[in-house]
Amino acid sequence: MLMMAMLVALPRMTLAADRIETAVAGGDPNISIHLISKKAKSASANSPVLMLHAFGSPCAEAFDLAPGLSWMDDLSEAGFTVYAIDFRGFGQSSRPEAAAPVDRATDAVQDVVAVIEAIRKETGAPKVSLVGWSWGAVVASMVALDRHDLVD
């Protein structure tokens, strides 16, 4: 019965957009940032969206869990090209040197700016919208304050 209740409570199922996985140089040349993206399902003038995960939750688990449970699919279906990164030290991004903190907010800001520049180069968009969850929201706000020229 519990399983039936869980199935009934599932959100509407959206068709999963094709996920593209790449690596982008971070703010430090020795750091590689894992980036996943899903293209907008229809032509749109919407700014690209970059999603920033919480501390301890890699981007795929946070934003692209499964079809019907994916914020990335929902945004793609709504006409946005959407990206998500693993912060350095998380998921498939490079690990910091031994004994260094997993990630410092200032390092994360540099990495996010580098990723935004790569997204702008790929899409031709002048600015990128940021969506941050928990610690990702802290980093997003720091980027928006420091580099408001890059962020919607």
Secondary structure, DSSP 8 states (H G I E B T S, - for coil): -HHHHHHHHS---------EEEEEE-SSTT-EEEEEEE--SS------EEEE--TT--HHHHHBSSTTSBHHHHHHHTT--EEEE--TTSTTS---STTS-S--HHHHHHHHHHHHHHHHHHH--S-BEEEE-THHHHHHHHHHHH-TTTB-
